Amino acid sequence: MVKVYRTHDGADAEFKRSILEEAGFHPALLRLRQLRGINRFEYEPYVDGDALNFSEIKVMVPCREVDDSARLLRESTSPGESPGNQLKSERDI
C-alpha cells in the first residue's frame, strides 16, 4: 500500500476514499496516532467518526493503482481545498 493523500480531517479522508471507490480503486484509510505515555507512534485503520486523537489520516492504495488514483485525486480538488495535502509527484511517496 502507498500513500496518495493525507489530511487531518476525517470527513475529507472519507470523501477522497469515496471518490476512489466509485472509480474502482481499493483505498484504505490509516491514521497515525501517538501511544499514551511513550514517545512512539503507530498506524491503525481509521474508522468513520473515530474520536481518538490522531496526527494525520492517510489514504492508501495498492501499488499498482498509485499513478491512476493520484491523478484522479489531483483532478478532483475542490475549489476551496488546499492542494498541499496531495502528493506532487511519485518522489513524494
LINRAVEN-V473539 format. One record per pair of residues at least 6 apart in sequence whose C-alpha atoms are under 6 Angstrom apart, sorted by the first residue. I is the first residue (numbers start at 1). J is the second residue. Records with the same first field share a line. If there is no record, write none. Layout:
BEGIN
I = J, J
END
This chain:
BEGIN
1 = 60, 61, 62, 63
2 = 60, 61, 63
3 = 59, 60
4 = 59, 60, 70
5 = 58, 59, 86
6 = 57, 58, 85
7 = 56, 57
8 = 56, 57
26 = 61
27 = 60, 61
28 = 59, 60
29 = 45, 46, 58, 59
30 = 44, 45, 46, 57, 58
31 = 43, 44, 46, 56, 57
32 = 42, 43, 54, 55, 56
33 = 41, 42, 54, 55
34 = 40, 41
35 = 41
END
